[in-house]
Amino acid sequence: MPRWFKFIEARSLMCVLRRTLFWLHLAAGLIAGVVIGIMCVTGAALAWRRFFPCPRANAS
């Protein structure tokens, strides 16, 4: 096998590895962003809960 063929094969493998790592990193970042966003929204809802009291049901 010629020497340049091994270089091109290694470069192609590296390109595939970089592309795979990029997409895994992007997916992990998006998932983490969604989780953090949900935590922000629920935390804000809990902080504002005391300003909007729930109506009490009549016990009689």
C-alpha positions as CSV (number, residue, x, y, z in Angstrom):
1,M,0.0,0.0,0.0
2,P,1.5,3.4,-0.9
3,R,2.4,5.7,1.8
4,W,0.1,8.5,0.7
5,F,-2.8,6.2,0.8
6,K,-2.3,5.5,4.5
7,F,-2.1,9.3,5.0
8,I,-5.4,9.9,3.2
9,E,-7.1,6.9,5.1
10,A,-5.9,8.3,8.5
11,R,-7.1,11.8,7.5
12,S,-10.5,10.4,6.5
13,L,-10.8,8.6,9.8
14,M,-9.9,11.7,11.7
15,C,-12.5,13.7,9.8
16,V,-15.2,11.1,10.7
17,L,-14.0,11.2,14.4
18,R,-14.1,15.0,14.5
19,R,-17.6,15.1,12.9
20,T,-18.9,12.5,15.3
21,L,-17.5,14.3,18.4
22,F,-19.0,17.5,17.1
23,W,-22.5,16.1,16.9
24,L,-22.2,14.3,20.2
25,H,-21.0,17.6,21.8
26,L,-23.9,19.5,20.2
27,A,-26.5,17.0,21.3
28,A,-25.1,17.0,24.9
29,G,-25.2,20.8,25.0
30,L,-28.7,21.0,23.7
31,I,-30.0,18.4,26.2
32,A,-28.2,20.2,29.0
33,G,-29.7,23.5,27.9
34,V,-33.2,22.1,27.9
35,V,-32.8,20.6,31.4
36,I,-31.3,23.9,32.7
37,G,-34.2,25.8,31.0
38,I,-36.8,23.6,32.7
39,M,-35.1,24.1,36.0
40,C,-35.1,27.9,35.5
41,V,-38.8,28.0,34.6
42,T,-39.9,25.7,37.5
43,G,-37.6,27.7,40.0
44,A,-39.2,30.9,38.9
45,A,-42.7,29.5,39.2
46,L,-41.9,28.3,42.8
47,A,-40.5,31.8,43.7
48,W,-43.6,33.6,42.4
49,R,-46.0,31.1,44.0
50,R,-46.4,33.0,47.2
51,F,-47.6,36.1,45.4
52,F,-50.5,34.3,43.9
53,P,-52.3,32.4,46.7
54,C,-54.5,29.5,45.8
55,P,-58.3,30.0,46.5
56,R,-59.4,27.9,49.4
57,A,-62.3,25.5,49.1
58,N,-65.3,26.0,51.4
59,A,-65.1,23.4,54.2
60,S,-68.8,23.5,55.2
